[in-house]
Amino acid sequence: MKLGVPHNLRLPVAIAALGLLFLGLFLLYPLFNVFSASVLDADGERLTFANYAKILGRPFYRAAIANTLAIGVAATAITTALAVPFAFALARLPVPGKAAILAMAALPLVLPSFVSAYAIVLLLGRSGIVTQWLQSWGLGFGSIYGAGGIILVYTLTLYPYVLLPTIAAFKAVDVSMEEAAQGLGSSPRRTVWTVTLPIVMPAVLAGALLVFIETLENFGVPFVLAEDMPIFAVEAFKLFIGETAPNPASAGVLGVLLILTTALVLLVQRRFLSARRFATNTRQAPPILRIGRPLQVAATIYCWAIVILALVPFFAIVVLSFMEFRGPVLHPNFSLANFGGLFDRSLRPLVNTLVFATLAAACVTLIGVPIGYVVSRWRSGVATLLDVVATLPFAVAGTVLAIGFVVSFNSGPLVLTGGPLILVLAYSVRKVPFAVRSASAIVHQIDASLEEASISLGRSPFQTLMRVVVPLMLGGILSGVVLTWVTVASELSATVVLYSGPWRPMTVVMFQALEGSGAGIATAAASTLIVVTLLPIILLYRLVRRYELSML
């Protein structure tokens, strides 16, 4: 009797094996080494839990944990409280200019958050433009530095994580549920609160979870605004850079604690959702509600106010990059000196950014799209395991993953530190979930009978995947490529640990300028980064529009 993999399972088994091999080597292995570093002594020879006692026994690091969690909870709560009414207004109320609002609302997702933080400093810092103007009128306010400023930037930059899925959820609510509630005497306001909102709660929680995870792993915003306040990700970086022993034990402890915190939040959310039923039988999309003129005006002002406030820092950066800086001091004179100073030294950081983002986007697509196909079409324990492992990077801070890469690939048979490949691999691992989630969502919408028909006509499963499934997924794949590209271009938390010598991207140029007194260089680098990240979005919009017109 001949044993082997059935012919129809060879393709998914091969994809799953390659996916687990890649993620095992470049995700699980580095994370295992971070954990190992946390339970070994400074020389990396003896097992010990003294590292945990040392870190958790110090008030400074306990404060870092408490600060990070408090800021994360506050930012998540405020962001959710602002985004849910915003989503309801766009989904269910007659708000003019919805397409423009949605386009502008998505921009903070693809622009670096630490750019926004630096813009807030230039506007509201101790010598900021707005601060000086208010002081000239005898007005003042508390310092923008610390928890308040960090929460403000997180709110302005992360609200789309809650907004976008919640809009889709509001549009998918079965209108018959609302009609039944109102038929039983419930007012429209009560119906929204007691029927509609509970139904969309999974989408709200999913977005809120992403916000919370982003606040835990973010390095750039606390670096700019925290000053002396200890923050998890920043302190892990400082510990790693400052440790001279062979084993980065202290940094490993903070890394493990960060991973455990994120995993705990994921488990709590999963437990909450599994204990409740939220599904409805959608028969008809809910209609736009009829409301009075005053409420329509209020909803419109609310929506536009949020998107404009969120984009003010980026507009400010672009304007300020064309003004004169003498050290950290701003002079309101038009000047191109900032860009001259940025590019006179070298164009290499810009080239590095473009090359790294392109290579990472290609790698993520080649790895994530097949994985997304397999986890959607193949029902097995292996597919479930692959799905969990492929989603794991969402729960891992960039700083922690980067520390794991350095520990894992600084010696031995595979040495990557000091070169550009380690950056591309780290970016690819961090962004794989984007491609997996978007690809699996599209595959769920493709009728499996199309593949069955192709195979019955003599095509192999691989030929069917490439000639039938991939063309149908093309729009989603392209969107995933652009999202990966722009987020890699603005990546800082892993980059600041892994870059070396000539392989500096633009984010590191800005980071180093902020460390020194190169405010003008920093604004020019940030402005360039904004333009670089917007170009692919504009290109994608044109391609999608051309595709839609060709289908008419």
C-alpha positions in Angstrom: 0.0 0.0 0.0 1.5 3.3 -1.0 1.2 6.1 1.5 1.6 9.8 0.6 -0.1 13.1 0.5 -3.3 13.0 -1.6 -3.0 14.8 -4.9 -5.6 17.5 -4.1 -3.8 18.3 -0.8 -0.2 18.6 -2.2 -0.5 22.3 -2.9 -1.9 23.4 0.4 0.5 21.1 2.3 3.5 22.6 0.4 2.3 26.2 1.0 1.7 25.4 4.7 5.1 23.8 5.0 7.0 26.7 3.4 5.0 29.2 5.4 5.7 27.5 8.7 9.4 27.2 7.8 9.7 30.9 7.1 7.7 32.0 10.1 9.4 29.4 12.3 12.9 30.6 11.3 12.2 34.4 11.3 9.5 34.7 13.9 9.3 31.9 16.4 13.0 31.3 16.6 13.9 35.0 17.4 11.0 35.1 19.9 12.2 32.0 21.6 15.7 33.5 21.9 14.2 36.6 23.5 12.5 34.4 26.0 15.8 32.4 26.5 17.7 35.7 27.1 15.2 36.6 29.8 15.8 33.4 31.8 19.6 33.1 31.4 22.3 34.9 33.3 24.4 37.8 31.8 26.8 35.3 30.2 23.9 33.2 28.8 25.0 30.1 30.5 22.8 29.4 33.6 19.1 29.3 34.0 17.8 32.0 36.4 14.7 34.1 37.1 16.8 36.8 38.8 16.4 38.9 35.7 12.6 39.2 36.3 13.1 39.9 40.0 15.7 42.6 39.1 13.4 44.4 36.6 10.1 44.0 38.4 11.8 44.9 41.7 12.8 48.4 40.4 10.2 51.1 40.7 11.4 52.7 37.5 10.5 49.7 35.4 7.3 49.0 37.2 6.5 52.7 36.4 7.3 52.0 32.7 4.8 49.1 32.7 2.1 51.1 34.5 2.6 54.2 32.3 2.4 52.1 29.1 -0.7 50.3 30.2 -2.4 53.5 31.5 -1.6 55.4 28.3 -2.8 52.5 26.1 -6.1 52.1 28.0 -6.8 55.9 27.9 -5.9 56.2 24.2 -8.0 53.2 23.3 -11.0 54.4 25.2 -10.8 58.0 23.8 -10.2 56.8 20.3 -13.1 54.3 20.4 -15.4 57.0 21.9 -14.6 59.3 19.0 -14.6 56.8 16.2 -17.8 54.9 16.9 -20.1 57.9 16.5 -18.0 59.0 13.5 -18.5 55.6 11.9 -22.3 55.7 12.6 -22.5 59.1 11.0 -20.7 58.0 7.9 -22.7 54.7 7.6 -26.2 55.8 8.5 -26.6 59.6 8.4 -26.8 61.9 5.4 -23.4 63.5 5.8 -22.2 65.4 2.7 -18.8 64.6 1.2 -18.5 61.0 2.6 -16.0 59.9 0.0 -13.7 62.7 0.7 -14.0 62.2 4.5 -13.2 58.5 4.2 -10.2 59.2 2.0 -8.8 61.7 4.4 -9.6 59.5 7.4 -7.5 56.7 6.1 -4.4 58.8 5.7 -3.1 58.6 9.3 -2.8 54.8 8.9 -0.1 55.1 6.3 1.8 58.1 7.6 4.4 57.7 10.4 2.9 58.5 13.8 6.2 59.9 15.1 6.0 62.6 12.4 2.7 63.6 13.9 4.3 63.7 17.3 7.1 65.9 16.1 4.6 68.2 14.5 2.8 68.5 17.8 6.0 69.6 19.4 6.7 72.2 16.8 3.1 73.5 17.2 2.4 73.1 20.9 5.8 72.5 22.5 7.5 75.0 24.9 8.7 77.1 21.9 6.0 76.0 19.5 4.2 78.3 17.1 0.8 78.0 18.7 2.3 78.2 22.1 4.1 81.4 21.4 1.0 82.9 19.8 -1.2 82.0 22.8 1.4 83.4 25.2 1.4 86.7 23.3 -2.3 86.9 24.2 -1.6 86.0 27.8 -2.9 82.5 27.4 -1.2 79.3 28.3 -1.8 75.6 28.9 0.0 72.6 30.4 3.0 70.9 28.9 2.3 68.8 25.8 5.1 66.5 26.9 4.2 63.3 28.9 1.1 61.2 28.9 -1.3 63.9 27.6 0.7 64.6 24.5 1.2 60.9 23.8 -2.5 60.1 24.1 -3.3 63.1 21.9 -1.0 61.8 19.1 -2.3 58.2 19.4 -5.9 59.5 19.2 -5.2 61.5 16.1 -3.3 58.8 14.3 -5.0 55.5 15.4 -8.7 56.3 15.2 -9.0 54.8 11.7 -8.3 51.3 13.2 -11.7 51.6 14.9 -13.5 53.7 12.3 -13.0 51.6 9.2 -14.2 48.2 10.5 -17.0 49.8 12.4 -18.4 51.6 9.3 -18.5 48.2 7.5 -20.2 46.6 10.5 -22.9 49.4 10.7 -23.6 48.9 7.0 -24.0 45.1 7.4 -26.6 45.3 10.2 -29.8 43.5 9.2 -32.4 46.3 9.0 -35.2 43.9 10.1 -33.6 43.8 13.6 -34.1 47.6 13.9 -37.6 47.4 12.4 -38.6 44.8 14.9 -37.3 46.8 17.9 -39.1 49.9 16.7 -42.3 47.9 16.1 -42.2 46.9 19.8 -42.2 50.6 20.7 -38.4 51.3 20.9 -37.4 54.9 19.9 -34.8 55.2 17.1 -32.2 56.4 19.7 -32.9 53.5 22.0 -32.8 51.1 19.1 -29.4 52.2 18.1 -28.1 51.9 21.7 -29.7 48.6 22.5 -29.8 46.7 19.2 -27.5 48.2 16.6 -24.5 48.9 18.8 -24.3 45.5 20.4 -24.4 43.9 16.9 -21.4 45.9 15.7 -19.4 45.3 19.0 -17.0 42.7 17.5 -15.9 45.2 14.9 -15.5 47.9 17.5 -13.5 45.6 19.8 -11.3 44.4 16.9 -10.4 48.0 16.1 -9.9 48.9 19.7 -7.6 45.9 20.1 -5.4 47.1 17.2 -5.2 50.5 18.8 -4.2 49.1 22.1 -1.5 46.9 20.6 -0.1 49.8 18.6 0.2 51.9 21.8 2.1 49.1 23.5 4.6 48.6 20.7 5.0 52.2 19.5 8.5 53.5 19.9 8.6 56.8 18.0 5.8 58.7 19.7 7.1 58.1 23.3 10.6 58.9 22.1 9.5 62.3 21.0 7.0 63.2 23.7 7.7 61.1 26.9 10.8 63.1 28.1 11.6 61.5 31.5 8.5 59.3 31.6 9.5 55.7 31.3 7.7 53.8 28.5 7.9 50.0 27.8 9.2 50.0 24.2 11.6 52.9 24.7 13.1 51.4 27.9 13.5 48.0 26.2 15.5 49.7 23.4 17.7 51.6 25.9 18.3 48.4 27.9 19.3 46.5 24.8 21.6 49.3 23.5 23.2 49.7 27.0 23.8 46.1 27.9 27.4 45.1 27.3 27.1 41.5 28.5 26.8 38.7 25.9 23.2 38.0 26.9 20.6 40.9 26.7 18.8 39.6 29.8 17.1 42.8 30.9 15.9 43.7 27.5 14.6 40.2 27.1 12.6 40.5 30.3 10.8 43.6 29.0 10.3 42.0 25.7 8.7 38.9 27.2 6.5 41.1 29.4 5.4 43.1 26.4 4.4 39.9 24.5 2.6 38.5 27.5 0.6 41.7 28.0 -0.5 41.7 24.4 -1.4 38.0 24.4 -3.5 38.5 27.6 -5.5 41.3 25.9 -6.0 39.0 22.9 -7.3 36.2 25.1 -9.6 38.5 27.0 -11.1 39.8 23.8 -11.5 36.3 22.4 -13.2 35.1 25.6 -15.6 38.0 25.5 -16.6 37.4 21.9 -17.0 33.7 22.3 -19.4 34.1 25.2 -21.8 36.1 23.1 -23.7 35.8 19.9 -23.5 38.7 17.5 -24.5 37.2 14.1 -27.6 38.3 12.2 -29.1 37.2 8.9 -28.5 40.2 6.7 -31.3 40.5 4.2 -31.1 44.1 3.3 -28.6 46.9 4.0 -29.9 49.4 6.5 -31.1 52.7 4.9 -29.8 56.2 5.6 -31.7 57.5 8.5 -34.0 60.6 8.2 -32.9 63.2 10.6 -33.5 66.9 11.2 -31.3 69.6 9.7 -29.6 70.6 13.0 -28.5 67.0 13.7 -27.2 66.7 10.1 -25.2 69.8 10.5 -23.8 68.7 13.8 -22.8 65.3 12.4 -21.2 66.9 9.4 -19.2 69.3 11.5 -18.2 66.4 13.8 -16.8 64.2 11.0 -14.9 67.0 9.2 -13.5 68.3 12.5 -11.9 64.9 13.3 -10.3 64.4 10.0 -9.0 67.9 9.7 -7.6 67.9 13.2 -5.9 64.6 12.6 -4.2 65.9 9.4 -3.2 69.3 10.9 0.2 67.9 12.1 1.1 66.6 8.6 0.2 69.8 6.9 2.2 71.7 9.5 5.3 69.5 8.9 5.1 70.2 5.1 4.8 74.0 5.7 7.5 74.1 8.4 9.9 72.1 6.2 10.1 75.2 3.9 10.9 77.6 6.7 14.3 78.6 8.1 15.7 76.8 11.2 18.8 77.9 13.0 19.5 74.9 15.2 16.2 74.2 17.0 14.9 77.8 16.6 12.4 78.4 13.9 12.4 81.7 11.8 9.3 82.4 9.7 11.3 82.8 6.4 10.8 80.7 3.3 13.9 78.5 2.7 15.0 75.4 0.9 18.0 75.0 3.1 16.4 72.1 5.1 16.1 70.0 1.9 19.5 71.1 0.8 21.0 69.9 4.1 19.1 66.7 3.9 20.1 65.7 0.3 23.5 67.4 0.1 24.9 64.7 2.4 23.5 61.7 0.5 20.5 60.5 -1.4 21.2 57.0 0.0 18.6 57.1 2.9 15.9 57.9 0.4 17.0 55.1 -1.9 17.3 52.7 1.0 13.7 53.5 2.0 12.4 52.9 -1.5 14.3 49.7 -2.0 13.5 48.2 1.5 9.8 49.0 1.1 9.6 47.5 -2.4 11.5 44.3 -1.4 9.4 43.8 1.8 6.2 44.4 -0.1 7.1 41.8 -2.6 8.2 39.3 0.1 5.1 39.8 2.1 2.9 39.3 -1.0 4.7 36.1 -2.0 4.4 34.7 1.5 1.2 36.1 2.8 -1.2 35.6 -0.1 -0.6 31.8 -0.5 -1.0 31.5 3.3 -4.2 33.5 3.2 -5.5 31.2 0.5 -4.6 28.0 2.4 -6.1 29.1 5.8 -9.4 30.0 3.9 -9.7 26.9 1.8 -8.1 24.1 3.9 -9.9 22.9 7.0 -7.3 21.2 9.2 -5.2 21.6 12.3 -2.2 22.5 10.3 -4.1 25.4 8.6 -5.3 26.6 12.0 -1.8 26.5 13.4 -0.5 28.4 10.3 -3.3 31.0 10.8 -2.3 31.5 14.4 1.4 31.8 13.7 0.8 34.1 10.7 -1.3 36.4 12.9 1.2 36.4 15.8 3.3 39.4 14.5 0.4 41.6 15.3 1.1 40.9 19.0 4.9 41.5 18.8 6.4 44.9 19.2 8.9 45.9 16.5 11.6 46.6 19.1 11.1 43.1 20.6 11.3 41.3 17.3 14.4 43.3 16.3 16.1 42.3 19.6 15.3 38.7 18.8 16.8 39.1 15.3 20.0 40.5 16.7 20.3 37.7 19.2 19.5 35.0 16.7 21.4 36.2 13.6 24.5 37.8 15.1 26.5 34.6 15.0 26.1 31.0 14.0 25.4 29.5 10.6 23.1 32.4 9.5 24.7 35.9 10.2 22.5 38.7 9.0 23.4 41.7 11.3 25.1 44.6 9.6 23.5 44.1 6.3 20.3 45.1 4.5 18.7 41.7 4.4 18.0 41.6 8.1 15.8 44.8 7.7 13.9 43.4 4.8 13.2 40.1 6.6 12.1 41.9 9.8 9.8 44.1 7.8 8.4 41.1 6.0 7.6 39.2 9.2 5.9 42.2 10.8 3.7 42.9 7.8 2.8 39.3 6.8 -0.5 39.5 8.8 -1.7 42.3 6.4 -1.4 40.1 3.4 -2.8 37.0 5.1 -5.9 38.7 6.5 -6.7 40.6 3.2 -6.1 37.5 1.1 -8.2 35.2 3.2 -11.0 37.8 3.3 -11.1 37.9 -0.5 -10.8 34.1 -0.9 -13.9 33.7 1.3 -15.8 35.7 -1.3 -14.7 33.6 -4.3 -16.9 30.6 -5.0 -15.0 27.4 -4.6 -16.9 25.9 -7.5 -14.8 28.0 -9.9 -11.7 26.1 -8.7 -13.5 22.8 -8.8 -14.5 23.5 -12.4 -11.0 24.4 -13.4 -9.5 21.2 -11.9 -12.2 19.1 -13.5 -11.2 20.5 -16.8 -7.6 19.2 -16.3 -5.8 22.1 -14.7 -3.6 21.3 -11.7 -4.4 23.0 -8.4 -1.3 25.3 -8.8 -2.4 26.3 -12.3 -5.9 26.9 -11.0 -4.5 29.1 -8.2 -2.4 31.2 -10.6 -4.9 31.5 -13.5 -8.3 31.6 -11.7 -7.9 32.6 -8.1 -5.1 35.1 -8.2 -6.7 37.2 -11.0 -9.9 37.4 -8.9 -7.8 38.5 -5.9 -5.8 41.1 -7.8 -7.5 44.2 -6.4 -7.1 43.0 -2.8 -3.5 41.9 -3.4 -2.6 45.3 -4.9 -4.2 47.1 -1.9 -2.1 44.9 0.4 1.0 45.6 -1.5 0.5 49.4 -1.1 -0.4 49.1 2.6 2.7 47.1 3.2 4.9 49.5 1.2 3.8 52.6 3.0 3.9 51.1 6.5 7.4 49.8 5.9 8.5 53.2 4.6 7.4 54.7 7.9 8.7 51.9 10.2 10.8 53.0 13.1 10.6 50.6 16.1 12.4 47.7 14.4 14.6 49.8 12.2 16.2 51.8 14.9 17.6 48.5 16.4 18.6 46.8 13.2 20.0 49.4 10.8 23.7 49.8 10.5 26.2 52.0 8.6 25.1 52.9 5.1 21.7 51.2 5.4 19.9 54.1 7.1 16.4 54.7 5.8 14.6 58.1 6.1 13.0 57.3 9.4 16.4 56.9 11.0 17.6 60.2 9.5 14.7 61.9 11.2 15.3 59.9 14.5 18.9 61.0 14.6 18.0 64.6 13.7 15.5 64.7 16.6 18.2 63.3 18.9 20.4 66.2 18.0 19.5 69.8 17.1 18.7 69.3 13.4 15.1 70.4 13.5 15.2 71.6 9.9 16.6 68.3 8.7 14.0 66.5 10.6 11.1 68.4 9.1 12.6 68.0 5.6 13.0 64.2 6.1 9.4 64.0 7.5 8.0 66.0 4.6 9.8 63.8 2.1 8.5 60.7 3.9 5.0 62.0 3.6 5.3 62.5 -0.1 7.0 59.1 -0.6 4.1 57.4 1.3 1.3 59.3 -0.5 2.5 58.5 -4.1 1.7 54.8 -4.0 -1.8 55.6 -2.6 -2.5 58.0 -5.4 -1.2 55.4 -7.9 -3.4 52.7 -6.4 -6.4 55.0 -6.6 -5.8 55.7 -10.3 -5.4 52.0 -11.1 -8.5 51.0 -9.2 -10.5 53.8 -11.0 -9.2 52.6 -14.4 -10.1 49.0 -13.5 -13.6 50.1 -12.5 -14.1 52.1 -15.6 -12.9 49.2 -17.8 -15.6 47.0 -16.2 -18.5 49.4 -17.1 
